Amino acid sequence: LVHLHEPELVPVGLALRRCGIKIVYDAHEDAPLEALGINRHRPAKGYALAALWRCHLALAVRTFDGFVAATPDIARGLPAGRTATVRNFPSLERVRPGELPMASRPPRIAYVGTIAVARGLLEVLDAMAALPPDDPAELLLVGAFKPENLEAEARRHPGWTRVRHLGWRSWDEVLALLDECRVGLVTLHPTPETVTSLPVKLFEYMAKGLPVVASDIPMWREIVEGAGAGLAVDPRDPAAIGRALARLLSSPDEAARMGQAGRAAAVARYSWDGEAA
């Protein structure tokens, strides 16, 4: 049995299948949509890759023995009788709420993941720059810039004075850093590949007991506001992002209630414990 997880590997799976080996394909993203999104500034390359991945996936659907889909939307494009939807939720055993009370934490905002324009970097910097001069709020960026030259542009932004870029950190370091924050941020732009995705960081923040400020994408809004776990905002509106951050940073009791509600929702619905079976 061979488990493949990228559309580039479909030809390898086809060759192995001829040798009698069973193949499971892990569709952890909508590859054609991702190709279009990543290459939005190079549309010819994006359309070519998207077409290639659609051909590869059509061959996989006809040939492979099983599929794993990371979201229900991705699963809808795969054969129902051979597909299991397994969402990438955090393990509650590893991701536990921090012990420091919300009111005792410094006014820090956490963003964990790839740092990119499409992931809301510039709007968040605008929001940080617009905070009052005496506001002590600090944004922790944990991850790498994509592309790398974006970091130079970000450092020239007026909002950078409130930012601490920590680069890549180990998983245990990230969990410890989240224990010292008051808000988890996930304001990605509503690109075609984003609106059907389930961002892992959202559920990690919730499992950590952090209130979240998330993009007002319908599926995300339903999760966040349905659980009472935070605030959904227009990710392209720096003023709306700033208001949400200021509200949670200035109201530790409300932030704590939202964080507890997020943790309760993670325990009930959004954990690896429920997906493993």
Secondary structure as UniProt FT lines:
FT   STRAND          2..4
FT   HELIX           7..9
FT   HELIX           10..18
FT   TURN            19..20
FT   STRAND          23..27
FT   HELIX           31..38
FT   TURN            39..41
FT   HELIX           43..63
FT   STRAND          66..69
FT   HELIX           72..75
FT   TURN            76..77
FT   HELIX           80..82
FT   STRAND          83..85
FT   TURN            92..94
FT   HELIX           102..104
FT   STRAND          108..112
FT   HELIX           117..119
FT   HELIX           121..129
FT   TURN            133..134
FT   STRAND          138..142
FT   TURN            148..149
FT   HELIX           150..155
FT   HELIX           158..162
FT   STRAND          163..167
FT   HELIX           171..178
FT   TURN            179..180
FT   STRAND          183..186
FT   TURN            192..196
FT   HELIX           200..207
FT   TURN            208..209
FT   STRAND          212..215
FT   HELIX           218..227
FT   STRAND          230..233
FT   TURN            235..236
FT   HELIX           238..250
FT   HELIX           252..268
FT   HELIX           272..275
//
